Amino acid sequence: MARVRNWKVLYEGIVAGDRVKMGMAFSLIESNKPGDKKEANRLINACVRAKTKRSLRIGVTGSPGVGKSSVIEKLGLEAIERRHKVAVLAVDPSSSISGGSILGDKTRMLELSSSPRAFIRPSAAGKTLGGVSRATREAIAICEAAGYDLILVETVGVGQSEISVYNMTDMFVFLVLPGAGDELQGIKRGIVEMADLVVVNKADGERGNLADQSAKDYRNALHLLAAKTSGWRARVLKHSIEQKDTTTALLDKIAEFWSFIEEREIQQKRRGQQQMTWFEELLKSSLLEKVNALLSGEELKLEELKSEVYRSEISPGTAVDQLIEKIELKIAK
Amino acid sequence: MARVRNWKVLYEGIVAGDRVKMGMAFSLIESNKPGDKKEANRLINACVRAKTKRSLRIGVTGSPGVGKSSVIEKLGLEAIERRHKVAVLAVDPSSSISGGSILGDKTRMLELSSSPRAFIRPSAAGKTLGGVSRATREAIAICEAAGYDLILVETVGVGQSEISVYNMTDMFVFLVLPGAGDELQGIKRGIVEMADLVVVNKADGERGNLADQSAKDYRNALHLLAAKTSGWRARVLKHSIEQKDTTTALLDKIAEFWSFIEEREIQQKRRGQQQMTWFEELLKSSLLEKVNALLSGEELKLEELKSEVYRSEISPGTAVDQLIEKIELKIAK
């Protein structure tokens, strides 16, 4: 199958819901070739501008083994019953090293992935979290242009990846296991503060009592936190993939949150701000790239200067002044 | 008293231990006048290069009311008894708004401030945390050049200020009060992970039992955390300003830590890395300043572009590409 790189062809395929073209579009945005980058930018620009129906972007996080994939599958299937179109994406900064620890095995969502109303994309390629984040943001734009209205972005709790997902979604769901150790984890990492919904998963069988206790602990912990600026009060739900009514309750709560932020125009503002943040981050990193290209040349003797800084032979301020004086910036005519 | 702005005069005063010149140097580094900035950079460069005796930089954090100032005073007095010279600085990002919530009232360290072997400097002026951090890093360089070998950097637990202090010190001390609520606070904000020493303060009188429990809780929490890369195992100590032996024990533990990182050459490496980070941060912000000056002009129509990004009329990537293409960077001959 020849790869299509023309953005217009891809865009038309996407809005028509052509899944093969969607896959090609993903390859294009993850490509590092300079020519591809230009086409990818045009494509994403068209996707961002596309006026599609309302959508909800949900970040899902939790430690490995908490059951993220199976919860997402159950949630996705329930959402499809309610006539949603469901996209599942992932931000996994470890993927460049390990080949991806989440969504890598599509068979974990066998039932969901076989649905024509679901689109599952394993973790984006990328050497840095920044690269993975950018690709995921762009993947969201593609999925929405293709009419997917429930976007689930999965992440593992590694360093900054959760903050990154938080900054590209409307809602943040934190999955935990029944038991004491996990609480502390989520609390110490500040995840609970970001969560709109805490889901105590695997709340069945022998873990029933533990799950009740965990839910109580989280409710207490949430009470200690300041209210969210949105006015939404974070909730704690128990969930088991073996009890369909808990999945129904979960999706109901998600729908309640969605109405809440829509009615108050919170979603719209938050997305506008997220776009601005994305823009500013890109601008900074693009400028730094440009600067790095300049700095990597021999003329400035940067490596020499860096070792002097390391050995305290020059102060950082003076080193920077020496560099900055030499760099000229201007607007091209 | 005329302000001296000549860096050489100030530098010579500093290395001679002239406290009036030190004060003038602080004013110089906090000044925003372009001419002052140049002199300040020369001064700091000389201070960084100065080969002074070994020193330990200690970050001290904890919620308001935990007793930071009185612990620092007792610790400082004990250190002076051991022939150290003690400098107390502060990073307080709220100072630009409130006039400073820490160290603002020097009378809180009356005894310490009257010692000729102590130098206390209230929070640096600065509109941003970045500005305050820079001034504090430079203040450390000045104090060390003046022969102060125990540098205590106090901060309140506001947002990023703790991370900022962590990144400019060799050791991080976290003060807590006996009682349950505070534990959670420290844990959720990730402070405990940064701490080399947790001090349960005001461990006296009726709070004795509570303090024992808190110390136990912190020891448990610390056990759950991964070991520090330095190999140092974080400790928990109880402290009361009314019991001199607890201050002695605290300073002993600090001395133990100091030996630990010196013997393993951890301190030296960590400082080298901190200098590099400082350099890279300054380089980025200086470049961004330069870029912002360019962007604030009319030619690029940045504000217009930003509102388009906000309204999703253009994708962040395309907006950045449009800007980047127009910006020319080169090395001045």
Boltz contact constraints between the chains, C-beta under 6 A:
constraints:
  - contact:
      token1: [A, 41]
      token2: [B, 317]
      max_distance: 6.0
  - contact:
      token1: [A, 41]
      token2: [B, 318]
      max_distance: 6.0
  - contact:
      token1: [A, 41]
      token2: [B, 321]
      max_distance: 6.0
  - contact:
      token1: [A, 44]
      token2: [B, 315]
      max_distance: 6.0
  - contact:
      token1: [A, 44]
      token2: [B, 317]
      max_distance: 6.0
  - contact:
      token1: [A, 45]
      token2: [B, 315]
      max_distance: 6.0
  - contact:
      token1: [A, 45]
      token2: [B, 318]
      max_distance: 6.0
  - contact:
      token1: [A, 48]
      token2: [B, 312]
      max_distance: 6.0
  - contact:
      token1: [A, 48]
      token2: [B, 315]
      max_distance: 6.0
  - contact:
      token1: [A, 187]
      token2: [B, 187]
      max_distance: 6.0
  - contact:
      token1: [A, 187]
      token2: [B, 188]
      max_distance: 6.0
  - contact:
      token1: [A, 188]
      token2: [B, 187]
      max_distance: 6.0
  - contact:
      token1: [A, 190]
      token2: [B, 188]
      max_distance: 6.0
  - contact:
      token1: [A, 272]
      token2: [B, 310]
      max_distance: 6.0
  - contact:
      token1: [A, 275]
      token2: [B, 309]
      max_distance: 6.0
  - contact:
      token1: [A, 275]
      token2: [B, 316]
      max_distance: 6.0
  - contact:
      token1: [A, 276]
      token2: [B, 309]
      max_distance: 6.0
  - contact:
      token1: [A, 276]
      token2: [B, 310]
      max_distance: 6.0
  - contact:
      token1: [A, 278]
      token2: [B, 316]
      max_distance: 6.0
  - contact:
      token1: [A, 279]
      token2: [B, 309]
      max_distance: 6.0
  - contact:
      token1: [A, 279]
      token2: [B, 316]
      max_distance: 6.0
  - contact:
      token1: [A, 279]
      token2: [B, 319]
      max_distance: 6.0
  - contact:
      token1: [A, 282]
      token2: [B, 316]
      max_distance: 6.0
  - contact:
      token1: [A, 282]
      token2: [B, 320]
      max_distance: 6.0
  - contact:
      token1: [A, 283]
      token2: [B, 320]
      max_distance: 6.0
  - contact:
      token1: [A, 286]
      token2: [B, 320]
      max_distance: 6.0
  - contact:
      token1: [A, 286]
      token2: [B, 324]
      max_distance: 6.0
  - contact:
      token1: [A, 287]
      token2: [B, 291]
      max_distance: 6.0
  - contact:
      token1: [A, 290]
      token2: [B, 329]
      max_distance: 6.0
  - contact:
      token1: [A, 291]
      token2: [B, 287]
      max_distance: 6.0
  - contact:
      token1: [A, 294]
      token2: [B, 329]
      max_distance: 6.0
  - contact:
      token1: [A, 299]
      token2: [B, 331]
      max_distance: 6.0
  - contact:
      token1: [A, 309]
      token2: [B, 275]
      max_distance: 6.0
  - contact:
      token1: [A, 309]
      token2: [B, 276]
      max_distance: 6.0
  - contact:
      token1: [A, 309]
      token2: [B, 279]
      max_distance: 6.0
  - contact:
      token1: [A, 310]
      token2: [B, 272]
      max_distance: 6.0
  - contact:
      token1: [A, 310]
      token2: [B, 276]
      max_distance: 6.0
  - contact:
      token1: [A, 312]
      token2: [B, 48]
      max_distance: 6.0
  - contact:
      token1: [A, 315]
      token2: [B, 44]
      max_distance: 6.0
  - contact:
      token1: [A, 315]
      token2: [B, 45]
      max_distance: 6.0
  - contact:
      token1: [A, 315]
      token2: [B, 48]
      max_distance: 6.0
  - contact:
      token1: [A, 316]
      token2: [B, 278]
      max_distance: 6.0
  - contact:
      token1: [A, 316]
      token2: [B, 279]
      max_distance: 6.0
  - contact:
      token1: [A, 316]
      token2: [B, 282]
      max_distance: 6.0
  - contact:
      token1: [A, 317]
      token2: [B, 41]
      max_distance: 6.0
  - contact:
      token1: [A, 317]
      token2: [B, 44]
      max_distance: 6.0
  - contact:
      token1: [A, 318]
      token2: [B, 41]
      max_distance: 6.0
  - contact:
      token1: [A, 318]
      token2: [B, 45]
      max_distance: 6.0
  - contact:
      token1: [A, 319]
      token2: [B, 279]
      max_distance: 6.0
  - contact:
      token1: [A, 320]
      token2: [B, 282]
      max_distance: 6.0
  - contact:
      token1: [A, 320]
      token2: [B, 283]
      max_distance: 6.0
  - contact:
      token1: [A, 320]
      token2: [B, 286]
      max_distance: 6.0
  - contact:
      token1: [A, 321]
      token2: [B, 41]
      max_distance: 6.0
  - contact:
      token1: [A, 324]
      token2: [B, 286]
      max_distance: 6.0
  - contact:
      token1: [A, 326]
      token2: [B, 331]
      max_distance: 6.0
  - contact:
      token1: [A, 326]
      token2: [B, 332]
      max_distance: 6.0
  - contact:
      token1: [A, 328]
      token2: [B, 330]
      max_distance: 6.0
  - contact:
      token1: [A, 328]
      token2: [B, 332]
      max_distance: 6.0
  - contact:
      token1: [A, 329]
      token2: [B, 290]
      max_distance: 6.0
  - contact:
      token1: [A, 329]
      token2: [B, 294]
      max_distance: 6.0
  - contact:
      token1: [A, 329]
      token2: [B, 329]
      max_distance: 6.0
  - contact:
      token1: [A, 330]
      token2: [B, 328]
      max_distance: 6.0
  - contact:
      token1: [A, 331]
      token2: [B, 299]
      max_distance: 6.0
  - contact:
      token1: [A, 331]
      token2: [B, 326]
      max_distance: 6.0
  - contact:
      token1: [A, 332]
      token2: [B, 326]
      max_distance: 6.0
  - contact:
      token1: [A, 332]
      token2: [B, 328]
      max_distance: 6.0
